[in-house]
Amino acid sequence: MKAETLIAHQRLARYFQHYAAILRGRRALVVGHVVSFFAKGVAFIAAQNVAKDPRVQPSARATAVIRVDEIDASRHLLIAGPTASGKSALALAVAQAQGGLIVNADALQIWSCWRVLTARPSAQDEALAPHALYGHVTPDRSYSVGDWLKEVQALMGQRLIIVGGTGLYLTALTQGLAYVPPVPAEIRAEGNALLRQPDGLTQMVNALDRLTKDRIDLLNPARVQRAWEVLRATGRGLAEWQADTPPPLIGPADSQRVLITTDRDWLATRIARRFEMMMAQGALDEIRAVLPDWDPAQQWARAIGAPELTAHLRGETNLETATELAIIATRQYAKSQRIWFRGRMKNWQQSPVISGNNSQSD
């Protein structure tokens, strides 16, 4: 195949559509990138690169190594990793090579109002392999991990490639999720109003029972509000409800679980360049479309970068500052993901992204 220079993105979809037909021992070389598929899946190597302009940026180069013969096509495949680590590219490559339905496990990519800002698979990506649970929830709806599990369960009659960075979704999928009664709309509205108050989060934390306080992230407004709403609606703490947890939807014997790990500095560079690409691809247009209905307390408004870009469009900050703050927010989100993965996914198969200096810090 003729060598060519490609502008990389969060996903490597455009690489793999050229290589899906060469699974019987042929090799393709792309300038700065090598993608190899050997007969019977001896190896799968995907070099990733993120650029903020048409030139490839060597400092962002890294290689994620996955052995195809280590991926069991007869079982479900679960892929986790921090934002911008190349999860969707791996899922697409496996789906094209082995078959399977790619299922979203990212709580931000479910919303119909976001595509660019949440790095959802593009229409071109979706045309290369079947996808499910992306952009299917309208902003006027509420959506929970329980809703997501029910939708995944409805898809279980086929091989699933479940990919995402929402640790709560993946943990519930593999460890089970306790039934918690739905929260009435009026209590959710009460919680939204309370959270908008300067000391609203503190009030919610103080109202929680001790066992729930010990189990949730008290600095996460969404988690605190959820626990507060459950207590307000049922009179029982969230931790008490969670004590009755059913078996997981997908057990260890039914799935292969891959966790992509990255060098912190490499990922920070990739995050910054990816966000600049998002800006060039229309992230501000997505914000403009939802601006009349903007409410930071709503679930859909928690997309990373949305509050910062909204502030810019409202004249509260300049674009440069908004962009810098959004990139910082994304790095902080990636850090929280890594913490979750380290604490709850220790038994997952580790797939490191090997950067130029081979550092695996953080």
SVG drawing of the C-alpha trace seen along z (x, -y; Angstrom):
<svg xmlns="http://www.w3.org/2000/svg" viewBox="-43 -40 56 58">
<polyline fill="none" stroke="black" stroke-width="0.4" points="0.0,0.0 1.3,-3.4 2.7,-5.3 0.7,-8.3 0.7,-10.8 -2.4,-10.9 -3.7,-13.5 -4.6,-11.6 -7.6,-12.0 -8.8,-10.5 -9.9,-7.5 -7.8,-5.8 -10.8,-4.8 -9.5,-6.1 -6.4,-4.0 -8.2,-0.7 -10.7,-1.0 -7.7,-0.7 -6.4,2.3 -9.4,4.4 -8.9,6.4 -5.3,7.4 -5.8,9.7 -4.1,12.6 -0.5,11.7 -0.1,8.4 1.5,5.4 0.8,1.7 3.3,-1.1 2.1,-4.6 4.6,-7.4 5.3,-7.6 2.8,-4.8 2.9,-1.1 -0.3,1.0 0.3,4.7 -2.2,7.5 -0.8,11.1 -2.5,14.3 -4.5,15.8 -4.0,12.6 -0.4,12.9 -0.3,9.1 -2.1,5.9 0.0,2.7 -1.5,-0.7 0.7,-3.8 -1.3,-6.8 -0.7,-10.4 -2.7,-13.6 -2.1,-16.8 -3.5,-20.3 -2.7,-21.2 -2.1,-19.2 1.4,-18.3 2.0,-15.2 3.3,-16.1 6.1,-13.6 6.0,-14.5 2.4,-13.1 3.4,-9.8 2.9,-6.6 2.1,-2.9 -0.7,-0.8 0.2,2.8 -2.6,5.4 -2.2,9.0 -5.1,10.0 -4.6,13.6 -5.2,12.6 -8.6,11.2 -11.2,14.0 -13.7,13.4 -16.2,15.8 -16.5,13.6 -17.6,10.0 -14.8,7.5 -14.7,4.7 -12.3,1.8 -11.7,-0.9 -9.3,-3.8 -8.9,-7.5 -10.3,-10.0 -8.2,-10.5 -6.3,-7.2 -7.6,-5.6 -10.3,-3.3 -12.7,-3.9 -10.0,-3.1 -9.2,0.2 -12.9,1.1 -13.4,0.3 -10.4,2.3 -11.5,5.3 -15.1,5.0 -13.8,4.9 -11.4,7.8 -13.6,10.1 -17.2,8.8 -19.3,7.5 -21.5,4.6 -19.6,1.6 -21.5,0.4 -21.0,-3.0 -20.0,-3.0 -19.4,-6.8 -22.0,-8.7 -21.3,-11.9 -21.5,-10.3 -25.1,-9.2 -26.5,-12.7 -27.9,-13.7 -26.7,-17.3 -23.0,-16.4 -20.8,-14.8 -17.7,-16.8 -17.4,-18.0 -17.6,-14.4 -15.5,-12.9 -18.3,-10.5 -17.6,-8.3 -18.2,-10.1 -20.8,-9.1 -17.9,-7.7 -16.8,-5.6 -20.3,-4.3 -20.6,-3.3 -17.6,-0.9 -19.1,1.2 -22.4,1.3 -22.6,-1.0 -25.2,-1.3 -26.1,-3.7 -24.4,-6.7 -26.2,-10.0 -29.6,-8.4 -30.8,-10.3 -32.3,-13.8 -31.4,-16.6 -34.9,-16.7 -34.6,-13.2 -32.8,-12.0 -30.6,-8.9 -28.9,-6.6 -26.5,-3.8 -29.5,-1.6 -31.1,-2.8 -27.8,-2.0 -27.6,1.5 -31.2,2.3 -30.2,1.2 -27.1,3.2 -29.0,6.3 -31.4,5.9 -28.3,6.3 -26.9,9.4 -27.9,11.8 -24.8,11.0 -21.1,10.4 -20.6,7.0 -17.5,4.7 -18.2,2.3 -16.0,-0.7 -15.8,-3.8 -14.3,-5.7 -17.2,-5.9 -16.0,-3.7 -19.4,-3.6 -21.0,-2.0 -18.2,0.6 -18.2,1.4 -21.9,1.9 -21.7,4.0 -19.1,6.4 -19.9,6.2 -23.6,5.8 -25.9,2.8 -28.3,2.6 -31.9,1.6 -32.6,-2.0 -36.2,-3.3 -36.6,-6.1 -36.4,-9.6 -39.6,-11.7 -39.1,-14.7 -40.1,-17.2 -37.3,-15.9 -34.8,-16.1 -35.9,-19.7 -35.4,-20.4 -31.9,-18.9 -31.1,-21.0 -32.2,-24.2 -30.3,-23.4 -27.1,-22.6 -27.2,-26.1 -27.0,-27.7 -23.5,-28.8 -23.5,-26.3 -25.8,-23.8 -23.2,-21.0 -22.3,-21.4 -25.9,-21.2 -26.4,-18.0 -23.2,-16.4 -24.3,-17.3 -27.7,-15.7 -26.3,-12.3 -26.0,-9.3 -22.5,-8.3 -22.3,-5.1 -23.1,-6.8 -20.6,-9.6 -17.9,-7.0 -18.7,-5.3 -19.1,-8.2 -16.9,-11.0 -18.0,-14.0 -16.3,-16.4 -18.4,-15.1 -21.6,-17.2 -23.3,-14.6 -22.6,-11.7 -23.6,-13.8 -26.8,-15.0 -27.8,-11.5 -27.2,-10.3 -29.2,-13.2 -32.1,-12.6 -32.3,-8.9 -32.3,-9.7 -34.9,-12.5 -37.2,-10.2 -36.9,-7.0 -35.8,-7.7 -33.0,-5.2 -29.4,-6.0 -27.9,-5.1 -25.4,-2.8 -28.2,-0.8 -29.8,-0.3 -26.5,0.7 -26.0,3.4 -28.5,5.6 -26.5,6.1 -27.5,8.7 -25.1,10.7 -23.3,8.8 -24.8,8.7 -21.4,9.8 -19.3,12.1 -15.6,12.8 -16.1,16.0 -18.2,14.2 -15.8,11.4 -12.3,10.2 -11.5,7.0 -8.8,4.6 -7.7,1.4 -5.6,-1.0 -3.1,-2.8 -1.1,-5.8 1.8,-8.1 0.4,-11.1 2.5,-13.7 1.8,-12.1 -2.0,-12.0 -1.9,-15.7 -0.4,-16.7 -2.9,-14.6 -5.8,-16.1 -4.7,-19.6 -4.3,-18.9 -7.5,-17.0 -9.4,-19.9 -7.9,-22.3 -9.1,-19.9 -12.5,-19.9 -12.6,-23.6 -11.7,-23.5 -14.4,-20.9 -17.3,-22.9 -17.4,-22.5 -18.5,-26.1 -21.4,-25.5 -22.6,-22.7 -22.5,-25.1 -24.4,-27.8 -27.2,-25.2 -27.9,-24.5 -27.2,-27.9 -30.9,-28.9 -31.5,-25.9 -28.3,-25.9 -28.6,-24.8 -25.4,-23.6 -27.4,-21.4 -28.6,-19.2 -26.9,-15.9 -26.2,-16.8 -24.5,-20.0 -21.7,-18.1 -19.9,-17.5 -16.2,-18.3 -15.5,-21.8 -19.1,-22.8 -19.2,-25.1 -16.1,-26.9 -17.2,-27.4 -20.6,-28.5 -19.0,-31.2 -17.1,-32.4 -20.2,-32.7 -21.9,-34.6 -19.1,-37.1 -17.8,-36.1 -14.3,-35.2 -12.3,-35.3 -11.8,-32.3 -8.2,-31.7 -9.0,-31.5 -12.0,-29.3 -10.0,-26.9 -7.2,-26.7 -9.7,-26.0 -11.5,-23.4 -8.2,-21.6 -7.4,-21.7 -10.9,-20.3 -10.3,-17.5 -6.9,-16.6 -8.6,-16.6 -11.3,-14.3 -8.6,-11.9 -6.9,-11.9 -10.2,-11.0 -10.7,-8.2 -7.2,-6.8 -7.9,-6.8 -11.1,-4.9 -9.5,-2.3 -6.6,-1.8 -9.0,-1.2 -11.6,0.9 -10.1,2.6 -7.0,4.2 -7.9,7.5 -8.3,6.1 -5.8,6.9 -3.4,3.9 -2.6,2.5 -0.1,-0.3 0.4,-3.0 4.2,-3.1 5.4,-6.7 8.7,-7.9 10.3,-7.9 8.5,-4.7 7.4,-6.5 4.4,-4.9 4.0,-7.5 0.6,-8.1"/>
</svg>
